[in-house]
């Protein structure tokens, strides 16, 4: 989704099997139990929202980076957004 004039617009739609896999990976990696808040000038984040409210968010810059599995999950999410976005 993206915000246009104060209104959220749908960018694209992801198949259900991808959505289920994302949440399975998120839970398997126990991201909701991580406490990482190390942003830098340029930073990355993974956030989970439920009903529009942020439930959990991890943020990191170049150092210290989280585990390789977290970075792989982040990169896979970016590729999925690029693949399914129809903007």
Residue pairs with C-beta under 8 A, 6 or more apart in sequence:
1 8
1 9
1 10
1 11
2 8
2 9
2 11
2 87
3 9
11 85
11 86
11 87
12 84
12 85
12 86
12 87
13 84
14 80
14 84
18 80
18 84
22 77
22 80
25 73
25 76
26 32
26 48
26 73
29 69
29 70
29 73
31 46
31 48
31 56
31 58
31 70
31 73
32 48
32 55
32 56
34 58
34 66
34 70
35 58
36 58
36 59
36 60
36 66
37 58
37 59
38 59
38 60
38 61
38 63
38 64
39 45
39 59
39 60
39 61
40 60
40 61
40 62
40 63
41 61
42 61
42 62
43 59
43 60
43 61
44 59
44 60
44 61
44 74
45 57
45 58
45 59
45 60
46 57
46 58
46 70
46 73
46 74
46 77
47 54
47 56
47 57
47 58
48 54
48 55
48 56
48 57
49 55
58 66
58 70
60 66
65 71
